[in-house]
Amino acid sequence: MNKYLKAYLNWRINTLCMLAMAATVLIVSESKAFIPFISTKIAGFALAYLTFRLGKYWYNKGKIDELKELINEE
């Protein structure tokens, strides 16, 4: 039970989740004007890419081992 909770106590995993949620909101959002619509999509995809690169970096450095264990177990 303790190893399941360790994944949620790691601040890096929480940061990745928050960034992913913000990127999802920006990508899914709608606007009637063209310029805000395009700018939110670009910002959302840029944030999603940043989240992906940050997660990949921390994964290769071994900073999110709890998430690795949780993924490999299921």
Beta strands, then each sheet from edge to edge (+ up, - down):
end
